[in-house]
Amino acid sequence: MNAIERRALYHLLRMSWLDEQNLSVKPWQVEDYRSLPLAQLFERLHEFDISLERTSFIAFADECESPEDLTDHLTADRSLQAEDEDKIYLIVFELWRRLLSEKPSLSVLCNELDTQIYLYDTQQLENPFDLQNALSHFVQMLAKNVDEGVAADEAFELISPYCANDIEAFLYDFIAEQIDADNELYASELLDDFEPYLSWNKWFKLLRMRLHGKAHKKIGQKIAILIIEEHLEEQDLDFNLEFLTAISEIEDPSLFNLVIKVSLPLMECEEDFQELLSVVADDCHRTDPQQEELLLSILERRKSRSPNHPLDEKDPDLAILINLLNFR
């Protein structure tokens, strides 16, 4: 693990601790350094015989590329335990973040994105533009790497590990939420920004299908056909279930039934079957309320079953679903 990934690790540790405070951690590992006054941060450096104040810190930082470089410079001639080196690093990182905002490093920008994602996920984000700016800076980092000769997909693979969050997963959920909230313009901007780096990702193709399908169902249907041609043979049930929901939005029964038929052999357990029942019931809400009522009654009857219980291919409820689909 390199020094930049180390900062992401501590961020992840703190976020995990906030969610589950019985985790076995040391206080310094999960402390909110952002809340500490500058004077206290410098005092803590003094405890390690590093005597700096604002002016001297900035002067030293001007000779370094990042808080990681500065930490190495400050600790180079010292015999320190690994724990003390990490303590110093976290202090130096926070001082750099505040005092050198005009010189943000990769680790600082990724940490800011992680922070905004956490605030968003926990419904504590007061200003949506803070998250938007953090995402914009992330895209700029990607573009900078591409300008330096790195392939677009490799740039994403190179930078995303410096974030504590799964950026791909967050982007999918976040853009989907923008589409659901009718923020099509921002959703389109995000897809355009990240598409060069995630062009291979079928989940983002699905978002593009949903976005275009809201205004022009035929365009959405054309994208759906391309997704089927390129990815349906991959036997990915989770994707197929999400795909079915999106196909339902563009109102194409033939494609919907095609994806279901491909998905039926992939079901292994009760959870898989109930998720498929739920997706089909949602589609029937628009097309056939009586079929919806039937499927919801099946779901109600099966809700007490263990999610991991193997699905019997001779299950009578499975036969009901297949019969229903044959007449759609």
C-alpha positions as a Markdown table, in Angstrom:
| # | Residue | x | y | z |
|---|---|---|---|---|
| 1 | Met | 0.0 | 0.0 | 0.0 |
| 2 | Asn | 1.5 | 3.4 | -1.0 |
| 3 | Ala | 1.2 | 6.6 | 1.1 |
| 4 | Ile | -1.8 | 8.0 | -0.8 |
| 5 | Glu | -3.8 | 4.8 | -0.4 |
| 6 | Arg | -2.9 | 5.0 | 3.3 |
| 7 | Arg | -5.1 | 8.1 | 3.6 |
| 8 | Ala | -8.0 | 6.4 | 2.0 |
| 9 | Leu | -7.6 | 3.5 | 4.4 |
| 10 | Tyr | -7.9 | 5.8 | 7.4 |
| 11 | His | -10.9 | 7.5 | 5.9 |
| 12 | Leu | -12.5 | 4.2 | 5.4 |
| 13 | Leu | -11.7 | 3.2 | 8.9 |
| 14 | Arg | -13.3 | 6.4 | 10.3 |
| 15 | Met | -16.4 | 6.0 | 8.2 |
| 16 | Ser | -16.8 | 2.4 | 9.3 |
| 17 | Trp | -16.3 | 3.4 | 12.9 |
| 18 | Leu | -19.0 | 6.1 | 12.6 |
| 19 | Asp | -21.4 | 3.5 | 11.4 |
| 20 | Glu | -20.4 | 0.9 | 14.0 |
| 21 | Gln | -18.7 | 2.4 | 17.0 |
| 22 | Asn | -17.9 | -0.9 | 18.7 |
| 23 | Leu | -15.1 | -1.5 | 16.2 |
| 24 | Ser | -11.7 | -2.0 | 17.8 |
| 25 | Val | -9.8 | 1.1 | 16.9 |
| 26 | Lys | -7.4 | 3.6 | 18.5 |
| 27 | Pro | -8.8 | 7.1 | 19.0 |
| 28 | Trp | -6.2 | 8.8 | 16.8 |
| 29 | Gln | -7.1 | 6.4 | 13.9 |
| 30 | Val | -10.7 | 7.7 | 13.7 |
| 31 | Glu | -10.4 | 11.2 | 15.0 |
| 32 | Asp | -12.0 | 14.0 | 13.1 |
| 33 | Tyr | -8.9 | 16.0 | 12.2 |
| 34 | Arg | -11.0 | 18.5 | 10.2 |
| 35 | Ser | -12.6 | 19.7 | 13.5 |
| 36 | Leu | -9.2 | 20.4 | 15.2 |
| 37 | Pro | -8.0 | 24.0 | 15.4 |
| 38 | Leu | -4.8 | 24.8 | 13.5 |
| 39 | Ala | -3.0 | 25.6 | 16.8 |
| 40 | Gln | -3.8 | 22.2 | 18.1 |
| 41 | Leu | -2.5 | 20.5 | 15.0 |
| 42 | Phe | 0.8 | 22.3 | 15.2 |
| 43 | Glu | 1.0 | 21.5 | 18.9 |
| 44 | Arg | 0.7 | 17.8 | 18.1 |
| 45 | Leu | 3.6 | 18.1 | 15.6 |
| 46 | His | 5.6 | 19.7 | 18.4 |
| 47 | Glu | 5.0 | 16.6 | 20.5 |
| 48 | Phe | 7.1 | 14.8 | 17.8 |
| 49 | Asp | 9.8 | 17.5 | 18.0 |
| 50 | Ile | 8.6 | 19.0 | 14.7 |
| 51 | Ser | 8.5 | 22.7 | 15.3 |
| 52 | Leu | 6.5 | 24.4 | 12.6 |
| 53 | Glu | 3.9 | 27.2 | 12.4 |
| 54 | Arg | 1.8 | 28.4 | 9.4 |
| 55 | Thr | 4.6 | 30.3 | 7.6 |
| 56 | Ser | 7.3 | 27.6 | 8.0 |
| 57 | Phe | 4.9 | 24.8 | 7.1 |
| 58 | Ile | 3.9 | 26.5 | 3.9 |
| 59 | Ala | 7.6 | 27.2 | 3.1 |
| 60 | Phe | 8.4 | 23.5 | 3.6 |
| 61 | Ala | 5.3 | 22.4 | 1.6 |
| 62 | Asp | 6.3 | 24.6 | -1.3 |
| 63 | Glu | 9.3 | 22.3 | -1.8 |
| 64 | Cys | 7.1 | 19.2 | -1.9 |
| 65 | Glu | 4.5 | 17.8 | -4.3 |
| 66 | Ser | 2.1 | 16.4 | -1.7 |
| 67 | Pro | 1.5 | 15.8 | 2.0 |
| 68 | Glu | 3.0 | 12.4 | 1.5 |
| 69 | Asp | 6.3 | 13.9 | 0.3 |
| 70 | Leu | 6.3 | 16.5 | 3.1 |
| 71 | Thr | 5.7 | 13.8 | 5.7 |
| 72 | Asp | 8.7 | 11.8 | 4.3 |
| 73 | His | 10.8 | 14.9 | 4.4 |
| 74 | Leu | 9.9 | 15.7 | 8.0 |
| 75 | Thr | 10.5 | 12.1 | 9.2 |
| 76 | Ala | 13.4 | 11.1 | 7.0 |
| 77 | Asp | 16.1 | 11.3 | 9.7 |
| 78 | Arg | 14.0 | 10.1 | 12.6 |
| 79 | Ser | 13.7 | 6.6 | 14.2 |
| 80 | Leu | 10.0 | 6.4 | 14.5 |
| 81 | Gln | 7.5 | 3.6 | 15.0 |
| 82 | Ala | 5.1 | 3.0 | 12.1 |
| 83 | Glu | 2.3 | 4.2 | 14.3 |
| 84 | Asp | 4.0 | 7.5 | 15.0 |
| 85 | Glu | 4.7 | 8.0 | 11.4 |
| 86 | Asp | 1.0 | 7.6 | 10.6 |
| 87 | Lys | 0.1 | 10.0 | 13.4 |
| 88 | Ile | 2.4 | 12.6 | 11.8 |
| 89 | Tyr | 1.1 | 11.9 | 8.4 |
| 90 | Leu | -2.6 | 12.5 | 9.4 |
| 91 | Ile | -1.7 | 15.8 | 11.0 |
| 92 | Val | 0.4 | 17.0 | 8.0 |
| 93 | Phe | -2.3 | 15.9 | 5.6 |
| 94 | Glu | -4.9 | 18.0 | 7.4 |
| 95 | Leu | -2.6 | 21.1 | 7.6 |
| 96 | Trp | -1.9 | 20.7 | 3.9 |
| 97 | Arg | -5.6 | 20.4 | 3.1 |
| 98 | Arg | -6.3 | 23.7 | 4.8 |
| 99 | Leu | -3.2 | 25.8 | 4.1 |
| 100 | Leu | -2.4 | 24.8 | 0.6 |
| 101 | Ser | -5.9 | 24.8 | -1.0 |
| 102 | Glu | -4.3 | 26.2 | -4.2 |
| 103 | Lys | -2.0 | 23.2 | -4.4 |
| 104 | Pro | -4.3 | 20.2 | -3.9 |
| 105 | Ser | -2.7 | 16.8 | -4.2 |
| 106 | Leu | -4.2 | 13.6 | -5.5 |
| 107 | Ser | -4.8 | 12.3 | -2.0 |
| 108 | Val | -6.4 | 15.6 | -0.9 |
| 109 | Leu | -8.8 | 15.6 | -3.8 |
| 110 | Cys | -9.8 | 12.0 | -3.4 |
| 111 | Asn | -10.2 | 12.6 | 0.4 |
| 112 | Glu | -12.5 | 15.5 | -0.4 |
| 113 | Leu | -14.6 | 13.3 | -2.7 |
| 114 | Asp | -14.8 | 10.6 | 0.0 |
| 115 | Thr | -15.9 | 13.2 | 2.5 |
| 116 | Gln | -18.7 | 14.6 | 0.3 |
| 117 | Ile | -19.9 | 11.1 | -0.6 |
| 118 | Tyr | -20.2 | 10.2 | 3.1 |
| 119 | Leu | -22.1 | 13.4 | 3.8 |
| 120 | Tyr | -24.4 | 12.6 | 0.8 |
| 121 | Asp | -25.0 | 9.0 | 1.8 |
| 122 | Thr | -25.8 | 10.0 | 5.4 |
| 123 | Gln | -28.0 | 12.8 | 4.3 |
| 124 | Gln | -25.7 | 15.4 | 5.9 |
| 125 | Leu | -24.7 | 17.2 | 2.7 |
| 126 | Glu | -25.8 | 20.8 | 3.2 |
| 127 | Asn | -24.6 | 22.2 | -0.2 |
| 128 | Pro | -25.0 | 19.9 | -3.2 |
| 129 | Phe | -22.4 | 21.9 | -5.1 |
| 130 | Asp | -19.7 | 20.6 | -2.8 |
| 131 | Leu | -20.2 | 17.1 | -4.1 |
| 132 | Gln | -20.5 | 18.3 | -7.6 |
| 133 | Asn | -17.2 | 20.2 | -7.3 |
| 134 | Ala | -15.5 | 17.2 | -5.8 |
| 135 | Leu | -16.7 | 15.0 | -8.7 |
| 136 | Ser | -15.6 | 17.7 | -11.2 |
| 137 | His | -12.1 | 17.7 | -9.6 |
| 138 | Phe | -12.0 | 13.9 | -9.9 |
| 139 | Val | -12.8 | 14.1 | -13.6 |
| 140 | Gln | -10.0 | 16.7 | -14.0 |
| 141 | Met | -7.6 | 14.3 | -12.4 |
| 142 | Leu | -8.6 | 11.6 | -14.9 |
| 143 | Ala | -8.2 | 14.0 | -17.8 |
| 144 | Lys | -4.8 | 15.1 | -16.6 |
| 145 | Asn | -3.6 | 11.5 | -16.6 |
| 146 | Val | -5.0 | 11.0 | -20.1 |
| 147 | Asp | -3.2 | 14.1 | -21.3 |
| 148 | Glu | 0.0 | 12.6 | -19.9 |
| 149 | Gly | -0.4 | 9.5 | -22.1 |
| 150 | Val | -2.4 | 7.2 | -19.8 |
| 151 | Ala | -5.3 | 5.3 | -21.5 |
| 152 | Ala | -8.7 | 6.5 | -20.3 |
| 153 | Asp | -9.7 | 3.2 | -18.7 |
| 154 | Glu | -6.3 | 2.8 | -17.1 |
| 155 | Ala | -6.5 | 6.3 | -15.6 |
| 156 | Phe | -9.7 | 5.4 | -13.8 |
| 157 | Glu | -8.1 | 2.1 | -12.5 |
| 158 | Leu | -5.0 | 4.1 | -11.4 |
| 159 | Ile | -6.8 | 6.9 | -9.5 |
| 160 | Ser | -10.0 | 5.3 | -8.0 |
| 161 | Pro | -8.0 | 3.1 | -5.5 |
| 162 | Tyr | -7.0 | 6.4 | -3.8 |
| 163 | Cys | -10.6 | 6.8 | -2.7 |
| 164 | Ala | -12.1 | 4.9 | 0.2 |
| 165 | Asn | -15.4 | 4.5 | -1.7 |
| 166 | Asp | -16.1 | 2.3 | -4.6 |
| 167 | Ile | -16.4 | 5.2 | -7.1 |
| 168 | Glu | -18.0 | 3.1 | -9.9 |
| 169 | Ala | -20.7 | 1.9 | -7.6 |
| 170 | Phe | -21.3 | 5.4 | -6.2 |
| 171 | Leu | -21.5 | 6.9 | -9.6 |
| 172 | Tyr | -24.0 | 4.4 | -10.8 |
| 173 | Asp | -26.3 | 4.9 | -7.8 |
| 174 | Phe | -25.8 | 8.7 | -7.9 |
| 175 | Ile | -26.6 | 9.1 | -11.6 |
| 176 | Ala | -29.6 | 6.8 | -11.3 |
| 177 | Glu | -30.9 | 9.0 | -8.5 |
| 178 | Gln | -30.5 | 12.1 | -10.7 |
| 179 | Ile | -32.5 | 10.3 | -13.4 |
| 180 | Asp | -35.2 | 9.3 | -10.9 |
| 181 | Ala | -35.4 | 12.9 | -9.6 |
| 182 | Asp | -35.8 | 14.2 | -13.2 |
| 183 | Asn | -32.4 | 15.9 | -13.1 |
| 184 | Glu | -31.7 | 14.8 | -16.6 |
| 185 | Leu | -29.3 | 17.6 | -17.5 |
| 186 | Tyr | -26.9 | 16.9 | -14.6 |
| 187 | Ala | -27.2 | 13.1 | -15.2 |
| 188 | Ser | -26.3 | 13.6 | -18.8 |
| 189 | Glu | -23.3 | 15.8 | -17.9 |
| 190 | Leu | -22.0 | 13.1 | -15.5 |
| 191 | Leu | -22.4 | 10.4 | -18.1 |
| 192 | Asp | -20.6 | 12.5 | -20.6 |
| 193 | Asp | -17.8 | 13.3 | -18.1 |
| 194 | Phe | -17.2 | 9.7 | -17.1 |
| 195 | Glu | -18.1 | 7.8 | -20.2 |
| 196 | Pro | -14.5 | 8.0 | -21.7 |
| 197 | Tyr | -13.2 | 6.2 | -18.6 |
| 198 | Leu | -16.1 | 3.7 | -18.2 |
| 199 | Ser | -17.1 | 3.1 | -21.8 |
| 200 | Trp | -16.8 | -0.7 | -21.3 |
| 201 | Asn | -19.1 | -0.7 | -18.2 |
| 202 | Lys | -22.5 | -2.2 | -19.1 |
| 203 | Trp | -24.1 | -0.6 | -16.0 |
| 204 | Phe | -23.4 | 2.9 | -17.4 |
| 205 | Lys | -24.8 | 1.9 | -20.7 |
| 206 | Leu | -27.9 | 1.0 | -18.8 |
| 207 | Leu | -28.0 | 4.5 | -17.3 |
| 208 | Arg | -27.7 | 6.0 | -20.8 |
| 209 | Met | -30.6 | 3.8 | -21.9 |
| 210 | Arg | -32.7 | 5.1 | -19.0 |
| 211 | Leu | -31.8 | 8.7 | -19.6 |
| 212 | His | -32.6 | 8.7 | -23.3 |
| 213 | Gly | -35.6 | 6.4 | -22.9 |
| 214 | Lys | -37.4 | 9.0 | -20.6 |
| 215 | Ala | -37.8 | 11.4 | -23.5 |
| 216 | His | -37.6 | 9.1 | -26.5 |
| 217 | Lys | -38.6 | 5.5 | -25.9 |
| 218 | Lys | -37.5 | 4.4 | -29.3 |
| 219 | Ile | -33.9 | 5.6 | -28.6 |
| 220 | Gly | -34.0 | 3.8 | -25.3 |
| 221 | Gln | -35.2 | 0.6 | -27.1 |
| 222 | Lys | -32.3 | 0.8 | -29.6 |
| 223 | Ile | -29.8 | 1.1 | -26.7 |
| 224 | Ala | -31.5 | -1.8 | -25.0 |
| 225 | Ile | -31.0 | -4.0 | -28.1 |
| 226 | Leu | -27.3 | -3.1 | -28.2 |
| 227 | Ile | -26.9 | -4.0 | -24.5 |
| 228 | Ile | -28.6 | -7.3 | -25.2 |
| 229 | Glu | -26.3 | -8.0 | -28.1 |
| 230 | Glu | -23.2 | -7.1 | -26.2 |
| 231 | His | -23.9 | -8.4 | -22.7 |
| 232 | Leu | -26.8 | -10.7 | -22.3 |
| 233 | Glu | -24.7 | -13.8 | -22.7 |
| 234 | Glu | -22.6 | -12.9 | -19.6 |
| 235 | Gln | -25.2 | -14.6 | -17.4 |
| 236 | Asp | -25.2 | -11.8 | -14.8 |
| 237 | Leu | -28.5 | -12.1 | -12.9 |
| 238 | Asp | -28.0 | -8.9 | -10.8 |
| 239 | Phe | -27.5 | -6.9 | -14.0 |
| 240 | Asn | -30.4 | -8.6 | -15.8 |
| 241 | Leu | -32.8 | -7.7 | -12.9 |
| 242 | Glu | -31.7 | -4.1 | -13.1 |
| 243 | Phe | -32.0 | -4.2 | -16.9 |
| 244 | Leu | -35.5 | -5.5 | -16.7 |
| 245 | Thr | -36.6 | -2.6 | -14.5 |
| 246 | Ala | -35.1 | -0.2 | -17.1 |
| 247 | Ile | -36.8 | -2.0 | -20.0 |
| 248 | Ser | -40.1 | -1.7 | -18.2 |
| 249 | Glu | -39.6 | 2.1 | -18.2 |
| 250 | Ile | -39.3 | 2.2 | -22.0 |
| 251 | Glu | -42.3 | -0.1 | -22.4 |
| 252 | Asp | -41.0 | -2.9 | -24.6 |
| 253 | Pro | -42.7 | -6.1 | -23.7 |
| 254 | Ser | -40.8 | -8.3 | -26.3 |
| 255 | Leu | -37.4 | -7.2 | -24.9 |
| 256 | Phe | -38.7 | -7.6 | -21.3 |
| 257 | Asn | -39.8 | -11.2 | -21.9 |
| 258 | Leu | -36.6 | -12.0 | -23.8 |
| 259 | Val | -34.4 | -10.9 | -20.8 |
| 260 | Ile | -36.6 | -12.8 | -18.4 |
| 261 | Lys | -36.3 | -16.0 | -20.4 |
| 262 | Val | -32.5 | -15.7 | -20.3 |
| 263 | Ser | -32.6 | -14.9 | -16.6 |
| 264 | Leu | -34.8 | -17.8 | -15.5 |
| 265 | Pro | -32.0 | -20.5 | -15.7 |
| 266 | Leu | -29.8 | -18.2 | -13.6 |
| 267 | Met | -32.0 | -18.2 | -10.5 |
| 268 | Glu | -30.5 | -20.4 | -7.8 |
| 269 | Cys | -32.2 | -19.4 | -4.5 |
| 270 | Glu | -35.4 | -17.9 | -3.0 |
| 271 | Glu | -34.0 | -14.4 | -3.0 |
| 272 | Asp | -33.3 | -14.6 | -6.7 |
| 273 | Phe | -36.9 | -15.7 | -7.4 |
| 274 | Gln | -38.5 | -13.1 | -5.2 |
| 275 | Glu | -36.5 | -10.4 | -6.8 |
| 276 | Leu | -37.7 | -11.5 | -10.2 |
| 277 | Leu | -41.3 | -11.8 | -9.1 |
| 278 | Ser | -41.0 | -8.2 | -7.7 |
| 279 | Val | -39.7 | -6.8 | -11.0 |
| 280 | Val | -42.4 | -8.5 | -13.0 |
| 281 | Ala | -45.1 | -7.4 | -10.6 |
| 282 | Asp | -43.8 | -3.8 | -11.0 |
| 283 | Asp | -44.1 | -4.1 | -14.7 |
| 284 | Cys | -47.6 | -5.6 | -14.4 |
| 285 | His | -48.7 | -2.5 | -12.4 |
| 286 | Arg | -48.7 | -0.6 | -15.7 |
| 287 | Thr | -49.8 | -3.4 | -18.0 |
| 288 | Asp | -52.1 | -5.8 | -16.1 |
| 289 | Pro | -53.2 | -5.1 | -12.5 |
| 290 | Gln | -54.7 | -8.6 | -12.1 |
| 291 | Gln | -51.4 | -10.2 | -12.9 |
| 292 | Glu | -49.7 | -7.8 | -10.5 |
| 293 | Glu | -52.2 | -8.8 | -7.7 |
| 294 | Leu | -51.4 | -12.5 | -8.4 |
| 295 | Leu | -47.6 | -12.0 | -8.2 |
| 296 | Leu | -47.9 | -9.8 | -5.1 |
| 297 | Ser | -49.9 | -12.6 | -3.4 |
| 298 | Ile | -47.2 | -15.1 | -4.2 |
| 299 | Leu | -44.6 | -12.8 | -2.8 |
| 300 | Glu | -46.6 | -12.3 | 0.4 |
| 301 | Arg | -46.9 | -16.1 | 0.8 |
| 302 | Arg | -43.2 | -16.6 | 0.4 |
| 303 | Lys | -41.8 | -13.7 | 2.4 |
| 304 | Ser | -41.0 | -15.9 | 5.4 |
| 305 | Arg | -38.8 | -18.2 | 3.4 |
| 306 | Ser | -35.0 | -18.1 | 3.9 |
| 307 | Pro | -33.4 | -16.0 | 1.1 |
| 308 | Asn | -30.7 | -18.6 | 0.6 |
| 309 | His | -33.0 | -21.6 | 0.3 |
| 310 | Pro | -32.4 | -23.3 | -3.1 |
| 311 | Leu | -35.0 | -22.8 | -5.7 |
| 312 | Asp | -36.7 | -26.0 | -6.9 |
| 313 | Glu | -37.1 | -26.0 | -10.6 |
| 314 | Lys | -40.5 | -27.8 | -10.1 |
| 315 | Asp | -41.7 | -25.0 | -7.7 |
| 316 | Pro | -45.4 | -24.5 | -8.6 |
| 317 | Asp | -45.0 | -20.7 | -8.2 |
| 318 | Leu | -42.2 | -20.7 | -10.7 |
| 319 | Ala | -44.6 | -22.6 | -13.1 |
| 320 | Ile | -47.2 | -19.9 | -12.5 |
| 321 | Leu | -44.7 | -17.2 | -13.4 |
| 322 | Ile | -43.5 | -19.0 | -16.6 |
| 323 | Asn | -47.1 | -19.6 | -17.7 |
| 324 | Leu | -48.0 | -16.0 | -17.1 |
| 325 | Leu | -45.0 | -14.8 | -19.2 |
| 326 | Asn | -46.0 | -17.2 | -22.0 |
| 327 | Phe | -49.2 | -15.3 | -22.4 |
| 328 | Arg | -47.9 | -11.8 | -22.2 |
